[in-house]
C-alpha cells in the first residue's frame, strides 16, 4: 500500500504481534499514471483480529470496503489454502450473526443493489452485484513454493483459478469449502493474483519502515513494481450505478451515507446511496446556479434603472441561461427535473426582486429629475 502511494512508510507496517490498523484508514495521492485523477488507498484492519470485541465488525468493514473500492486487494500469507479461504469466510459467516454455513446469496444481507422493497425484482442478484462490485486481487505474501501443478509451470492467475475450483456435493463440509470461493467467483467480475517473496530478513522486517529499497529482496522489489503497475493501469475509476464517475466529494458523501445506514441498523443500499448523493449534488447545483445568477445580476445593479423594461428582461434572460447551464453541468440524476424546476422557481422569485429594485431605482431617478426641473 505504501509502495502504491510512492512512499516507504505511511500506513503502519506493524512490527509486533499487535494489530496496528483499526477500522479503515484512507490515503489520497495524485494518481501516478492518470492525469487529473486521485489514487484513493483504503487500508483496513485484518479479518478475524483476536482483539476485536465484536465479530460483526469484520463483516461491516468488509461491506464498506467493497462499496467504496473499485479494486479489492485481499492479503494473505504463505499460500492460498483453506485457512486463507476461511479468513475470507469470516465476514460472510457473520452476515446474520450465524455460525452455520451460509448460502452465497446471503452476502446481500450486508449490501443491497436496490432498495429493500425492490430487491425482489432481480432473479439473479449475483449478476447485479458483479456490475458494481470491485475487481478482486489476491496477494500472497512470503510465498516460497514453486508455481507448478501436475508437473507443469503455471501462472499466478492459474494458481488462483485452481484454488477457486468448487467441490461437488451437498454436505456441510463441501458447502463450507465452497462458500468463500463462490463469493469470489459470483460477486467479483474479475480475478487477479500476485505472489511475493519474503521482502527482507527477520531483523529488517521488524524495522521495515526504515529499510532502503536496495536492502530489500530483489525478487520482492520486482514483484511489487509489477503489482503497482497493474493497479495503476488496470484499476478502474470508481463509479456508481448509471455510470456516474465519482469525485472525491461524492466519495465522501456516499461513505457518510453507507455508514449512517449501518449505524441506524439498516442495510447499505447502492440505490439509496445514489439517491442520497443525487439529493446532495442537486441541492448543491441549485445553490451554485443561484449564486451564479446573483453574481451576474449584481454586476448590473449599480446601473439600475435600465433604460427600458426589455433591457432588464434581456439581462435576466442571459443570466438565467448561464445559471441553468451551470446547474446542468453540476446536477446528477435529476431524472424528474425536480431540482431543475426548483431552480426555475427560485430564479423567478429572484427576477421579481431585481425588477422591484429596478422599479425603485427608476422611481428615485424620476423624483430626482423632477426635483431638478422645478429648480
Protein Blocks (a to p, Z undefined) as FASTA:
>chain_A
ZZmnopabhcaebjafbdfbgcjaddddddfkbghiacdddddddehiakbcblklmmmm
mmmmmmmpmbdcdddehiacfklmmmmmmmmmmmnopabdcdfklmmmmbcfbdfklmmm
pmblmlmmmmmmccdddddehiabdcdeehiacdfklmmmmmmpccedjbfklmmmmmmm
mmmmmmpmbdcddddddfbdfklmmmmmmpcfklpcfklmmmmmmmmmmmmmmmccddde
hhiacdfklmmmmmmmmmmmmmnopacdfklmmmmmmmmmmmmmmmmmmmmmmmmmmmmm
mmpccfblklmmmmmmmmmmmmmmmmmmmpghilnommmmmmmmmmmmmmmmmmmmmmmm
mmmmmmmmmmmmmZZ
